[in-house]
Amino acid sequence: MSKSIFYHAGCPVCVSAEHDILNLVKDVEVVNIGEDRSRIAEAQKAGIKSVPALVTPNGNVLHINFGASIEEVIG
């Protein structure tokens, strides 16, 4: 992976974190799995347990300010 990927579910906590991440990290892809549910499996495979979360280019998962568990997003 050559860039970071920020996963979130669109809640106010997630959107706030998105703004901060975009100001801090260059070359980041933002994925709203609340809107693009086809990317949930990808997020799970990357190790996402809750959103918002950032996956670094090295594959490290950084869970940020708990907003919702991945199970809650799946519904």
C-alpha positions in Angstrom: 0.0 0.0 0.0 1.5 3.4 -0.9 -0.9 5.7 0.9 -2.9 5.8 4.1 -6.6 4.9 4.1 -9.0 6.6 6.5 -12.2 4.6 7.2 -15.2 6.1 8.8 -19.0 5.8 9.0 -20.1 9.4 8.5 -21.1 10.2 12.1 -20.1 13.5 13.7 -17.1 12.0 15.5 -15.9 10.4 12.2 -16.3 13.6 10.2 -14.5 15.7 12.8 -11.6 13.1 12.7 -11.6 13.2 8.9 -11.0 16.9 8.9 -8.1 16.6 11.3 -6.6 13.7 9.4 -6.8 15.5 6.0 -4.9 18.4 7.7 -2.2 16.1 9.1 -1.6 13.4 6.5 -0.7 13.8 2.9 -1.9 11.3 0.3 -4.8 9.8 2.2 -7.8 8.1 0.8 -11.1 8.7 2.7 -13.6 5.8 2.7 -17.0 6.3 4.2 -18.2 2.8 4.8 -21.5 4.1 6.0 -22.1 5.1 2.3 -19.9 2.7 0.5 -20.8 -0.6 2.2 -18.9 -2.6 -0.4 -15.7 -1.6 1.4 -16.6 -3.0 4.8 -15.0 -6.4 4.1 -11.8 -4.6 3.0 -11.7 -2.6 6.2 -12.2 -5.7 8.3 -9.4 -7.5 6.4 -7.1 -4.5 7.1 -7.8 -5.0 10.8 -10.4 -2.3 11.4 -12.3 -3.0 14.7 -14.0 0.4 15.0 -14.3 3.7 13.1 -12.8 6.2 12.7 -9.5 4.5 11.9 -6.5 5.1 9.8 -4.5 2.3 8.0 -0.9 3.4 7.4 1.0 2.5 4.3 2.8 -0.2 6.4 -0.5 -1.7 7.3 -0.7 -0.5 10.9 -4.2 0.3 12.1 -4.7 3.4 14.2 -8.1 3.5 15.8 -9.1 7.1 16.5 -11.6 8.4 19.1 -14.1 5.5 19.1 -17.2 6.3 17.1 -18.7 2.9 16.3 -17.6 -0.7 16.2 -17.4 -2.4 12.8 -20.3 -4.6 14.0 -22.5 -1.5 14.6 -21.6 -0.2 11.1 -22.6 -3.6 9.5 -25.8 -3.4 11.4 
